[in-house]
Amino acid sequence: MPTLVIYEDNEKLRKTLGLLFSGMQDIVLLDSFSNCLNVAKQMKELQPDVALMDIDMPGMSGIEGVGLLKEQSPDTKVLMHTIFDDDDKIFRSLAAGADGYILKSASPMDLYHAVCDVSSGGVPMSPGVARKVLASFKETNGTKKEFVELTSREMEILHMLTKGYTYKRISSDCSITIDTTRTHIKNIYAKLHVNCSTEAVAKAVRMKLF
Protein backbone atom coordinates (compact mmCIF):
# COMPACT_ATOMS: atom_id res chain seq x y z
CA MET A 1 0.00 0.00 0.00
CA PRO A 2 1.79 3.21 -1.18
CA THR A 3 2.34 6.10 1.21
CA LEU A 4 1.86 9.68 0.03
CA VAL A 5 2.97 13.20 0.91
CA ILE A 6 1.44 16.30 -0.69
CA TYR A 7 3.16 19.64 -1.41
CA GLU A 8 0.60 22.30 -2.36
CA ASP A 9 0.52 25.96 -1.29
CA ASN A 10 -3.16 26.54 -2.13
CA GLU A 11 -4.84 25.76 1.20
CA LYS A 12 -8.24 24.93 -0.28
CA LEU A 13 -6.77 22.57 -2.87
CA ARG A 14 -4.43 21.03 -0.30
CA LYS A 15 -7.39 20.20 1.94
CA THR A 16 -9.36 18.86 -1.03
CA LEU A 17 -6.47 16.60 -2.02
CA GLY A 18 -6.14 15.50 1.58
CA LEU A 19 -9.79 14.50 1.69
CA LEU A 20 -9.50 12.70 -1.64
CA PHE A 21 -6.55 10.53 -0.68
CA SER A 22 -7.61 10.05 2.93
CA GLY A 23 -10.73 8.39 1.55
CA MET A 24 -8.76 5.92 -0.55
CA GLN A 25 -8.34 2.53 1.13
CA ASP A 26 -5.27 1.60 -0.91
CA ILE A 27 -3.22 4.80 -0.30
CA VAL A 28 -1.88 6.06 3.04
CA LEU A 29 -1.65 9.87 3.25
CA LEU A 30 1.21 10.66 5.64
CA ASP A 31 1.11 14.46 5.61
CA SER A 32 0.68 17.58 3.47
CA PHE A 33 2.71 20.78 3.36
CA SER A 34 2.25 24.31 1.98
CA ASN A 35 5.86 24.58 0.73
CA CYS A 36 8.97 22.45 0.25
CA LEU A 37 11.44 24.55 2.25
CA ASN A 38 11.97 21.66 4.67
CA VAL A 39 11.62 18.87 2.13
CA ALA A 40 14.95 17.18 2.98
CA LYS A 41 14.07 16.91 6.67
CA GLN A 42 10.53 15.76 5.87
CA MET A 43 11.79 13.06 3.51
CA LYS A 44 14.24 11.81 6.12
CA GLU A 45 11.44 11.47 8.65
CA LEU A 46 8.60 10.21 6.44
CA GLN A 47 10.25 8.30 3.56
CA PRO A 48 7.03 8.25 1.47
CA ASP A 49 6.58 6.11 -1.61
CA VAL A 50 5.13 9.06 -3.56
CA ALA A 51 5.29 12.85 -3.28
CA LEU A 52 2.67 14.93 -5.10
CA MET A 53 4.49 18.16 -5.91
CA ASP A 54 3.18 21.56 -7.01
CA ILE A 55 5.60 23.82 -8.93
CA ASP A 56 4.71 27.39 -8.02
CA MET A 57 5.18 27.57 -4.24
CA PRO A 58 6.55 30.31 -1.97
CA GLY A 59 10.21 30.30 -0.99
CA MET A 60 11.27 27.47 -3.28
CA SER A 61 9.85 26.11 -6.51
CA GLY A 62 8.65 22.54 -6.69
CA ILE A 63 11.25 21.89 -9.40
CA GLU A 64 14.04 22.81 -7.00
CA GLY A 65 12.26 20.81 -4.32
CA VAL A 66 12.36 17.68 -6.48
CA GLY A 67 16.14 17.78 -6.57
CA LEU A 68 16.45 18.13 -2.80
CA LEU A 69 13.84 15.43 -2.25
CA LYS A 70 15.65 12.95 -4.50
CA GLU A 71 18.97 13.61 -2.78
CA GLN A 72 17.46 12.65 0.58
CA SER A 73 15.02 9.96 -0.56
CA PRO A 74 15.94 8.67 -4.05
CA ASP A 75 13.36 5.88 -3.96
CA THR A 76 10.45 8.29 -3.46
CA LYS A 77 8.53 8.79 -6.70
CA VAL A 78 7.66 12.40 -7.50
CA LEU A 79 4.50 13.26 -9.39
CA MET A 80 4.33 16.90 -10.46
CA HIS A 81 0.82 18.35 -10.09
CA THR A 82 0.63 21.76 -11.71
CA ILE A 83 -1.20 24.18 -13.99
CA PHE A 84 1.93 24.66 -16.12
CA ASP A 85 2.17 22.75 -19.39
CA ASP A 86 4.96 24.75 -21.07
CA ASP A 87 8.11 23.02 -22.30
CA ASP A 88 10.35 24.84 -19.83
CA LYS A 89 8.55 23.57 -16.70
CA ILE A 90 8.12 20.07 -18.11
CA PHE A 91 11.75 19.54 -19.07
CA ARG A 92 13.13 21.16 -15.92
CA SER A 93 10.91 18.95 -13.77
CA LEU A 94 11.97 15.79 -15.58
CA ALA A 95 15.63 16.82 -15.51
CA ALA A 96 15.38 17.43 -11.75
CA GLY A 97 14.12 13.87 -11.26
CA ALA A 98 10.32 13.98 -11.50
CA ASP A 99 8.74 10.61 -12.31
CA GLY A 100 5.45 11.90 -13.72
CA TYR A 101 3.69 15.12 -14.68
CA ILE A 102 -0.04 15.64 -14.23
CA LEU A 103 -1.94 18.85 -14.87
CA LYS A 104 -4.39 20.20 -12.30
CA SER A 105 -7.10 20.03 -14.93
CA ALA A 106 -7.05 16.23 -14.54
CA SER A 107 -10.04 14.66 -12.79
CA PRO A 108 -9.69 13.40 -9.20
CA MET A 109 -9.83 9.79 -10.42
CA ASP A 110 -7.18 10.44 -13.06
CA LEU A 111 -4.98 11.92 -10.35
CA TYR A 112 -5.62 8.93 -8.09
CA HIS A 113 -4.71 6.51 -10.88
CA ALA A 114 -1.57 8.56 -11.63
CA VAL A 115 -0.42 8.24 -8.01
CA CYS A 116 -1.02 4.49 -8.11
CA ASP A 117 0.75 4.23 -11.47
CA VAL A 118 3.86 6.15 -10.43
CA SER A 119 4.11 4.19 -7.17
CA SER A 120 4.33 0.96 -9.16
CA GLY A 121 7.02 2.23 -11.50
CA GLY A 122 4.92 3.88 -14.22
CA VAL A 123 5.52 7.32 -15.72
CA PRO A 124 2.09 8.98 -15.78
CA MET A 125 1.69 12.16 -17.80
CA SER A 126 -1.26 14.23 -18.91
CA PRO A 127 -1.91 13.67 -22.65
CA GLY A 128 -0.67 17.10 -23.74
CA VAL A 129 2.51 16.73 -21.70
CA ALA A 130 3.17 13.24 -23.06
CA ARG A 131 2.86 14.55 -26.61
CA LYS A 132 5.45 17.25 -25.95
CA VAL A 133 7.90 14.80 -24.41
CA LEU A 134 7.38 12.32 -27.25
CA ALA A 135 7.91 15.08 -29.82
CA SER A 136 11.14 16.03 -28.07
CA PHE A 137 12.52 12.49 -28.22
CA LYS A 138 11.42 12.09 -31.85
CA GLU A 139 13.34 15.25 -32.65
CA THR A 140 16.39 13.86 -30.86
CA ASN A 141 16.22 10.47 -32.56
CA GLY A 142 15.80 12.10 -35.94
CA THR A 143 19.01 14.09 -35.69
CA LYS A 144 22.64 13.09 -35.58
CA LYS A 145 23.96 12.70 -32.04
CA GLU A 146 25.96 15.75 -31.05
CA PHE A 147 29.08 15.95 -28.96
CA VAL A 148 29.26 18.94 -26.67
CA GLU A 149 32.40 19.63 -24.69
CA LEU A 150 31.46 21.63 -21.60
CA THR A 151 33.85 22.37 -18.77
CA SER A 152 33.12 20.95 -15.32
CA ARG A 153 31.99 24.40 -14.18
CA GLU A 154 29.71 24.78 -17.20
CA MET A 155 28.20 21.34 -16.54
CA GLU A 156 27.65 22.34 -12.91
CA ILE A 157 25.88 25.55 -13.89
CA LEU A 158 23.82 23.83 -16.60
CA HIS A 159 22.68 21.30 -14.01
CA MET A 160 21.61 24.18 -11.76
CA LEU A 161 19.65 25.70 -14.64
CA THR A 162 17.72 22.43 -15.05
CA LYS A 163 16.78 22.72 -11.38
CA GLY A 164 15.35 26.18 -11.93
CA TYR A 165 18.08 28.08 -10.05
CA THR A 166 18.27 31.85 -10.56
CA TYR A 167 21.49 33.59 -11.58
CA LYS A 168 21.75 34.88 -8.01
CA ARG A 169 21.41 31.39 -6.54
CA ILE A 170 23.95 29.96 -9.00
CA SER A 171 26.42 32.72 -8.17
CA SER A 172 25.99 32.13 -4.44
CA ASP A 173 26.32 28.34 -4.62
CA CYS A 174 29.36 28.55 -6.91
CA SER A 175 30.94 31.46 -4.98
CA ILE A 176 31.28 33.54 -8.14
CA THR A 177 29.95 36.92 -9.24
CA ILE A 178 26.76 37.29 -11.23
CA ASP A 179 28.82 38.66 -14.15
CA THR A 180 30.92 35.49 -14.11
CA THR A 181 27.75 33.42 -14.01
CA ARG A 182 26.41 35.29 -17.03
CA THR A 183 29.67 34.64 -18.89
CA HIS A 184 29.52 30.91 -18.16
CA ILE A 185 25.88 30.74 -19.26
CA LYS A 186 26.68 32.68 -22.44
CA ASN A 187 29.39 30.10 -23.21
CA ILE A 188 26.97 27.24 -22.49
CA TYR A 189 24.44 28.73 -24.93
CA ALA A 190 27.13 29.05 -27.61
CA LYS A 191 28.33 25.46 -27.20
CA LEU A 192 24.79 24.05 -27.19
CA HIS A 193 23.75 26.34 -30.08
CA VAL A 194 20.77 27.71 -28.15
CA ASN A 195 19.54 31.19 -27.29
CA CYS A 196 17.91 30.89 -23.85
CA SER A 197 17.75 28.80 -20.69
CA THR A 198 14.60 27.00 -21.83
CA GLU A 199 16.33 25.74 -24.97
CA ALA A 200 19.45 24.87 -22.97
CA VAL A 201 17.50 22.80 -20.45
CA ALA A 202 15.48 21.04 -23.15
CA LYS A 203 18.64 20.18 -25.09
CA ALA A 204 20.42 18.95 -21.96
CA VAL A 205 17.51 16.59 -21.31
CA ARG A 206 17.39 15.41 -24.91
CA MET A 207 21.14 14.74 -24.97
CA LYS A 208 20.92 12.99 -21.58
CA LEU A 209 23.74 15.12 -20.17
CA PHE A 210 22.50 14.34 -16.62
C-alpha positions as CSV (number, residue, x, y, z in Angstrom):
1,M,0.0,0.0,0.0
2,P,1.8,3.2,-1.2
3,T,2.3,6.1,1.2
4,L,1.9,9.7,0.0
5,V,3.0,13.2,0.9
6,I,1.4,16.3,-0.7
7,Y,3.2,19.6,-1.4
8,E,0.6,22.3,-2.4
9,D,0.5,26.0,-1.3
10,N,-3.2,26.5,-2.1
11,E,-4.8,25.8,1.2
12,K,-8.2,24.9,-0.3
13,L,-6.8,22.6,-2.9
14,R,-4.4,21.0,-0.3
15,K,-7.4,20.2,1.9
16,T,-9.4,18.9,-1.0
17,L,-6.5,16.6,-2.0
18,G,-6.1,15.5,1.6
19,L,-9.8,14.5,1.7
20,L,-9.5,12.7,-1.6
21,F,-6.5,10.5,-0.7
22,S,-7.6,10.0,2.9
23,G,-10.7,8.4,1.5
24,M,-8.8,5.9,-0.6
25,Q,-8.3,2.5,1.1
26,D,-5.3,1.6,-0.9
27,I,-3.2,4.8,-0.3
28,V,-1.9,6.1,3.0
29,L,-1.7,9.9,3.3
30,L,1.2,10.7,5.6
31,D,1.1,14.5,5.6
32,S,0.7,17.6,3.5
33,F,2.7,20.8,3.4
34,S,2.3,24.3,2.0
35,N,5.9,24.6,0.7
36,C,9.0,22.4,0.3
37,L,11.4,24.6,2.2
38,N,12.0,21.7,4.7
39,V,11.6,18.9,2.1
40,A,15.0,17.2,3.0
41,K,14.1,16.9,6.7
42,Q,10.5,15.8,5.9
43,M,11.8,13.1,3.5
44,K,14.2,11.8,6.1
45,E,11.4,11.5,8.7
46,L,8.6,10.2,6.4
47,Q,10.3,8.3,3.6
48,P,7.0,8.2,1.5
49,D,6.6,6.1,-1.6
50,V,5.1,9.1,-3.6
51,A,5.3,12.9,-3.3
52,L,2.7,14.9,-5.1
53,M,4.5,18.2,-5.9
54,D,3.2,21.6,-7.0
55,I,5.6,23.8,-8.9
56,D,4.7,27.4,-8.0
57,M,5.2,27.6,-4.2
58,P,6.5,30.3,-2.0
59,G,10.2,30.3,-1.0
60,M,11.3,27.5,-3.3
61,S,9.8,26.1,-6.5
62,G,8.6,22.5,-6.7
63,I,11.3,21.9,-9.4
64,E,14.0,22.8,-7.0
65,G,12.3,20.8,-4.3
66,V,12.4,17.7,-6.5
67,G,16.1,17.8,-6.6
68,L,16.5,18.1,-2.8
69,L,13.8,15.4,-2.3
70,K,15.6,12.9,-4.5
71,E,19.0,13.6,-2.8
72,Q,17.5,12.7,0.6
73,S,15.0,10.0,-0.6
74,P,15.9,8.7,-4.0
75,D,13.4,5.9,-4.0
76,T,10.4,8.3,-3.5
77,K,8.5,8.8,-6.7
78,V,7.7,12.4,-7.5
79,L,4.5,13.3,-9.4
80,M,4.3,16.9,-10.5
81,H,0.8,18.4,-10.1
82,T,0.6,21.8,-11.7
83,I,-1.2,24.2,-14.0
84,F,1.9,24.7,-16.1
85,D,2.2,22.8,-19.4
86,D,5.0,24.7,-21.1
87,D,8.1,23.0,-22.3
88,D,10.4,24.8,-19.8
89,K,8.5,23.6,-16.7
90,I,8.1,20.1,-18.1
91,F,11.7,19.5,-19.1
92,R,13.1,21.2,-15.9
93,S,10.9,18.9,-13.8
94,L,12.0,15.8,-15.6
95,A,15.6,16.8,-15.5
96,A,15.4,17.4,-11.8
97,G,14.1,13.9,-11.3
98,A,10.3,14.0,-11.5
99,D,8.7,10.6,-12.3
100,G,5.5,11.9,-13.7
101,Y,3.7,15.1,-14.7
102,I,0.0,15.6,-14.2
103,L,-1.9,18.9,-14.9
104,K,-4.4,20.2,-12.3
105,S,-7.1,20.0,-14.9
106,A,-7.1,16.2,-14.5
107,S,-10.0,14.7,-12.8
108,P,-9.7,13.4,-9.2
109,M,-9.8,9.8,-10.4
110,D,-7.2,10.4,-13.1
111,L,-5.0,11.9,-10.4
112,Y,-5.6,8.9,-8.1
113,H,-4.7,6.5,-10.9
114,A,-1.6,8.6,-11.6
115,V,-0.4,8.2,-8.0
116,C,-1.0,4.5,-8.1
117,D,0.7,4.2,-11.5
118,V,3.9,6.2,-10.4
119,S,4.1,4.2,-7.2
120,S,4.3,1.0,-9.2
121,G,7.0,2.2,-11.5
122,G,4.9,3.9,-14.2
123,V,5.5,7.3,-15.7
124,P,2.1,9.0,-15.8
125,M,1.7,12.2,-17.8
126,S,-1.3,14.2,-18.9
127,P,-1.9,13.7,-22.6
128,G,-0.7,17.1,-23.7
129,V,2.5,16.7,-21.7
130,A,3.2,13.2,-23.1
131,R,2.9,14.5,-26.6
132,K,5.4,17.3,-26.0
133,V,7.9,14.8,-24.4
134,L,7.4,12.3,-27.3
135,A,7.9,15.1,-29.8
136,S,11.1,16.0,-28.1
137,F,12.5,12.5,-28.2
138,K,11.4,12.1,-31.8
139,E,13.3,15.2,-32.6
140,T,16.4,13.9,-30.9
141,N,16.2,10.5,-32.6
142,G,15.8,12.1,-35.9
143,T,19.0,14.1,-35.7
144,K,22.6,13.1,-35.6
145,K,24.0,12.7,-32.0
146,E,26.0,15.7,-31.0
147,F,29.1,15.9,-29.0
148,V,29.3,18.9,-26.7
149,E,32.4,19.6,-24.7
150,L,31.5,21.6,-21.6
151,T,33.9,22.4,-18.8
152,S,33.1,20.9,-15.3
153,R,32.0,24.4,-14.2
154,E,29.7,24.8,-17.2
155,M,28.2,21.3,-16.5
156,E,27.6,22.3,-12.9
157,I,25.9,25.6,-13.9
158,L,23.8,23.8,-16.6
159,H,22.7,21.3,-14.0
160,M,21.6,24.2,-11.8
161,L,19.6,25.7,-14.6
162,T,17.7,22.4,-15.1
163,K,16.8,22.7,-11.4
164,G,15.4,26.2,-11.9
165,Y,18.1,28.1,-10.1
166,T,18.3,31.8,-10.6
167,Y,21.5,33.6,-11.6
168,K,21.8,34.9,-8.0
169,R,21.4,31.4,-6.5
170,I,24.0,30.0,-9.0
171,S,26.4,32.7,-8.2
172,S,26.0,32.1,-4.4
173,D,26.3,28.3,-4.6
174,C,29.4,28.5,-6.9
175,S,30.9,31.5,-5.0
176,I,31.3,33.5,-8.1
177,T,30.0,36.9,-9.2
178,I,26.8,37.3,-11.2
179,D,28.8,38.7,-14.1
180,T,30.9,35.5,-14.1
181,T,27.7,33.4,-14.0
182,R,26.4,35.3,-17.0
183,T,29.7,34.6,-18.9
184,H,29.5,30.9,-18.2
185,I,25.9,30.7,-19.3
186,K,26.7,32.7,-22.4
187,N,29.4,30.1,-23.2
188,I,27.0,27.2,-22.5
189,Y,24.4,28.7,-24.9
190,A,27.1,29.0,-27.6
191,K,28.3,25.5,-27.2
192,L,24.8,24.0,-27.2
193,H,23.8,26.3,-30.1
194,V,20.8,27.7,-28.2
195,N,19.5,31.2,-27.3
196,C,17.9,30.9,-23.9
197,S,17.8,28.8,-20.7
198,T,14.6,27.0,-21.8
199,E,16.3,25.7,-25.0
200,A,19.5,24.9,-23.0
201,V,17.5,22.8,-20.4
202,A,15.5,21.0,-23.2
203,K,18.6,20.2,-25.1
204,A,20.4,19.0,-22.0
205,V,17.5,16.6,-21.3
206,R,17.4,15.4,-24.9
207,M,21.1,14.7,-25.0
208,K,20.9,13.0,-21.6
209,L,23.7,15.1,-20.2
210,F,22.5,14.3,-16.6
